């Protein structure tokens, strides 16, 4: 099912029924008919969400505070994606009433998420909103703690970036400090993604933070590993060094072979190789491979894939075999030409082989 279909006729009917139950004057038929018009099927996910929001506003003809009072009564009856209409309402109509809006977002995020809705408040009311987010980062409710991190992510998907936090993420650090050892995986994932966002523009700051957190607890170690994923894929030696993975001397790749040297777009190949540790001590290794994909203009762009991270005994070797598909994807279109597969050890390319891809 397409995500936009979560906003279904059944959902709109239930929403209208709930509103009618708390306000007998609410015109539930007009509300449903206005939303489910001839253009409804052509609206995409975010368009449907905003269309519901706008119709809520037009069919609740009283003050913003009274509107929020009504929505707060029914919001706990809705969960997940469809419930985002409630924080979206706050985002659209509540920017000039910060106190009412923050109280509403605190309630609404417990049943869905206010990660998108909080961002306009950060921009318009930065001091008070960030103070509230810091308070939420210590809340007993994991949804509010996650909101403190997710809502302030510099490069949160689906919404415009927070440019000020891209340039200077220091206002977010107290929030992340409060959450660095959170018991909830839901929250820790957000913290890791947040720090990964920061690493794309402020790698030095992130590396300093990672060094400070790493080795303290299992939770902080988990966050650090996931937060540094972009730097690790780039082969950043300082990031690799945190995990003892920066040295690839006396490590070699041998017997790199392809099952086929030429294939058509849509097919797949196998490749195999041996990793050899020629030193007299065991070694911590991160094995990856990259593919130099041909682009439409004939140039290439590398994509890195992780294979394994392990300890290899002294004077020993380990064999690997992997399958690689060249099937067309919505996220990647393939083009004919010479594609290079590179085997990477601790950030260093050790061996390469070419594959010819045909239409």
NORNORVEN-V190008 format. One record per residue. N is the residue number from 1. RES is the residue in one letter. BURIAL is b if it has 16 or more other ideal C-beta (glycine too) atoms within 10 Angstrom, else e. D_FIRST is the distance of its C-alpha to the first C-alpha in Angstrom with 2 decimals. Layout:
<<N:RES:BURIAL:D_FIRST> <N:RES:BURIAL:D_FIRST>>
//
This chain:
<<1:X:e:0.00> <2:X:e:3.78> <3:X:e:6.30> <4:X:b:8.35> <5:X:e:6.73> <6:X:e:8.28> <7:X:b:11.31> <8:X:e:11.21> <9:X:e:14.39> <10:X:e:14.75> <11:X:b:14.86> <12:X:b:17.33> <13:X:e:19.39> <14:X:e:19.68> <15:X:b:20.67> <16:X:b:23.24> <17:X:e:24.57> <18:X:b:25.10> <19:X:b:26.95> <20:X:e:29.03> <21:X:e:30.07> <22:X:e:31.71> <23:X:b:33.05> <24:X:e:34.30> <25:X:e:34.91> <26:X:b:31.28> <27:X:e:30.24> <28:X:b:26.86> <29:X:e:26.71> <30:X:e:27.52> <31:X:b:24.99> <32:X:b:22.06> <33:X:e:23.43> <34:X:b:23.95> <35:X:b:20.38> <36:X:b:18.72> <37:X:e:20.94> <38:X:e:20.70> <39:X:e:19.34> <40:X:b:16.41> <41:X:e:13.84> <42:X:e:15.23> <43:X:b:15.05> <44:X:e:13.06> <45:X:b:12.15> <46:X:e:15.82> <47:X:e:17.16> <48:X:b:15.38> <49:X:b:16.66> <50:X:b:20.10> <51:X:b:20.25> <52:X:b:19.82> <53:X:b:22.46> <54:X:b:24.83> <55:X:b:24.66> <56:X:b:25.36> <57:X:e:28.38> <58:X:e:29.69> <59:X:b:29.42> <60:X:b:31.12> <61:X:e:34.44> <62:X:e:36.36> <63:X:e:37.03> <64:X:b:34.49> <65:X:e:35.89> <66:X:e:35.49> <67:X:b:31.90> <68:X:b:31.11> <69:X:e:33.00> <70:X:b:30.79> <71:X:b:27.48> <72:X:e:28.86> <73:X:e:29.41> <74:X:b:25.83> <75:X:b:23.94> <76:X:e:24.40> <77:X:e:22.38> <78:X:b:19.11> <79:X:e:17.52> <80:X:e:15.33> <81:X:b:13.40> <82:X:b:14.19> <83:X:b:17.77> <84:X:b:18.32> <85:X:b:19.53> <86:X:b:22.70> <87:X:b:23.84> <88:X:b:22.79> <89:X:b:25.22> <90:X:b:27.86> <91:X:b:27.37> <92:X:e:27.82> <93:X:b:30.60> <94:X:b:32.29> <95:X:e:33.76> <96:X:e:37.23> <97:X:b:37.20> <98:X:e:36.68> <99:X:e:37.85> <100:X:b:35.69> <101:X:b:32.63> <102:X:b:33.13> <103:X:e:33.58> <104:X:b:30.35> <105:X:b:28.36> <106:X:b:29.92> <107:X:b:28.57> <108:X:b:25.11> <109:X:b:24.36> <110:X:b:25.08> <111:X:b:21.92> <112:X:b:19.66> <113:X:b:21.17> <114:X:b:23.73> <115:X:b:23.81> <116:X:b:23.12> <117:X:b:25.24> <118:X:b:28.27> <119:X:b:28.89> <120:X:b:30.53> <121:X:b:32.82> <122:X:b:33.80> <123:X:e:34.81> <124:X:e:36.66> <125:X:b:38.09> <126:X:e:38.20> <127:X:e:40.99> <128:X:e:39.97> <129:X:b:36.23> <130:X:b:36.97> <131:X:e:39.45> <132:X:b:36.83> <133:X:b:34.34> <134:X:b:37.19> <135:X:e:37.75> <136:X:b:34.10> <137:X:b:34.31> <138:X:e:36.70> <139:X:b:34.81> <140:X:e:34.18> <141:X:e:30.52> <142:X:b:28.40> <143:X:b:25.90> <144:X:b:28.88> <145:X:b:30.31> <146:X:b:27.13> <147:X:b:27.09> <148:X:b:30.63> <149:X:b:29.59> <150:X:b:26.11> <151:X:b:27.21> <152:X:b:30.22> <153:X:b:28.66> <154:X:b:30.29> <155:X:b:27.34> <156:X:b:24.25> <157:X:e:21.16> <158:X:e:19.63> <159:X:e:22.98> <160:X:e:26.54> <161:X:e:28.72> <162:X:b:31.54> <163:X:e:34.37> <164:X:e:37.08> <165:X:b:35.48> <166:X:e:34.97> <167:X:e:38.69> <168:X:e:39.83> <169:X:b:37.55> <170:X:e:40.53> <171:X:b:39.51> <172:X:b:36.46> <173:X:e:38.55> <174:X:e:39.85> <175:X:b:36.30> <176:X:b:35.42> <177:X:e:38.72> <178:X:b:37.88> <179:X:b:34.59> <180:X:b:35.78> <181:X:e:36.32> <182:X:b:33.57> <183:X:e:32.84> <184:X:e:29.09> <185:X:e:27.01> <186:X:e:24.45> <187:X:b:27.38> <188:X:b:28.88> <189:X:b:25.80> <190:X:b:26.01> <191:X:b:29.75> <192:X:b:29.38> <193:X:b:26.87> <194:X:b:29.23> <195:X:b:32.21> <196:X:b:30.47> <197:X:b:29.91> <198:X:b:33.63> <199:X:b:34.68> <200:X:e:33.58> <201:X:b:36.34> <202:X:b:38.62> <203:X:b:38.89> <204:X:e:42.39> <205:X:b:41.41> <206:X:b:38.53> <207:X:b:40.85> <208:X:e:43.41> <209:X:b:40.91> <210:X:b:39.64> <211:X:e:43.24> <212:X:e:43.96> <213:X:b:40.97> <214:X:b:40.93> <215:X:e:42.81> <216:X:e:42.87> <217:X:e:40.25> <218:X:e:37.35> <219:X:b:34.97> <220:X:b:36.60> <221:X:e:36.70> <222:X:e:32.95> <223:X:b:32.36> <224:X:b:34.92> <225:X:b:33.51> <226:X:b:29.97> <227:X:b:31.42> <228:X:b:33.56> <229:X:b:30.93> <230:X:b:31.30> <231:X:b:35.08> <232:X:b:35.08> <233:X:b:33.10> <234:X:b:35.64> <235:X:b:38.38> <236:X:b:39.95> <237:X:e:43.05> <238:X:b:43.43> <239:X:b:39.91> <240:X:b:40.52> <241:X:e:43.91> <242:X:b:42.44> <243:X:b:41.16> <244:X:e:44.23> <245:X:b:42.48> <246:X:b:44.44> <247:X:b:47.05> <248:X:b:46.44> <249:X:e:50.12> <250:X:e:51.25> <251:X:b:47.67> <252:X:e:47.04> <253:X:b:44.46> <254:X:e:45.91> <255:X:e:44.96> <256:X:b:41.84> <257:X:e:40.70> <258:X:b:37.89> <259:X:e:37.02> <260:X:e:37.18> <261:X:e:38.59> <262:X:e:36.86> <263:X:b:33.36> <264:X:e:31.04> <265:X:e:27.88> <266:X:e:25.04> <267:X:e:27.41> <268:X:e:28.20> <269:X:b:31.44> <270:X:e:32.93> <271:X:b:35.39> <272:X:e:37.82> <273:X:b:40.59> <274:X:e:42.95> <275:X:b:43.41> <276:X:b:47.10> <277:X:b:48.79> <278:X:e:52.40> <279:X:e:53.54> <280:X:e:55.47> <281:X:e:52.98> <282:X:e:49.45> <283:X:b:46.84> <284:X:e:43.53> <285:X:b:41.19> <286:X:b:37.80> <287:X:b:36.81> <288:X:b:34.28> <289:X:b:33.85> <290:X:b:33.06> <291:X:b:32.27> <292:X:b:33.85> <293:X:b:31.20> <294:X:b:32.67> <295:X:e:31.33> <296:X:e:31.51> <297:X:e:34.98> <298:X:e:36.29> <299:X:e:36.55> <300:X:e:34.82> <301:X:e:32.59> <302:X:e:32.46> <303:X:e:29.48> <304:X:e:30.50> <305:X:e:29.02> <306:X:e:30.53> <307:X:b:31.96> <308:X:e:33.97> <309:X:e:36.22> <310:X:e:39.20> <311:X:e:42.98> <312:X:b:44.98> <313:X:e:48.45> <314:X:e:51.58> <315:X:e:52.52> <316:X:e:49.45> <317:X:e:46.45> <318:X:e:42.85> <319:X:e:40.89> <320:X:b:37.25> <321:X:e:35.05> <322:X:e:31.64> <323:X:e:29.14> <324:X:b:27.90> <325:X:e:25.34> <326:X:b:25.69> <327:X:e:22.46> <328:X:e:21.01> <329:X:e:18.30> <330:X:e:16.55> <331:X:e:18.88> <332:X:e:21.93> <333:X:e:23.60> <334:X:b:26.57> <335:X:e:29.99> <336:X:e:32.94> <337:X:b:35.94> <338:X:e:37.44> <339:X:b:35.09> <340:X:b:36.89> <341:X:b:35.78> <342:X:b:37.64> <343:X:b:38.20> <344:X:b:38.65> <345:X:b:40.66> <346:X:b:40.89> <347:X:b:39.95> <348:X:b:42.35> <349:X:b:41.61> <350:X:b:43.75> <351:X:b:43.00> <352:X:e:41.15> <353:X:e:40.48> <354:X:e:39.31> <355:X:b:36.76> <356:X:e:36.78> <357:X:b:33.41> <358:X:e:33.63> <359:X:e:31.47>>
//
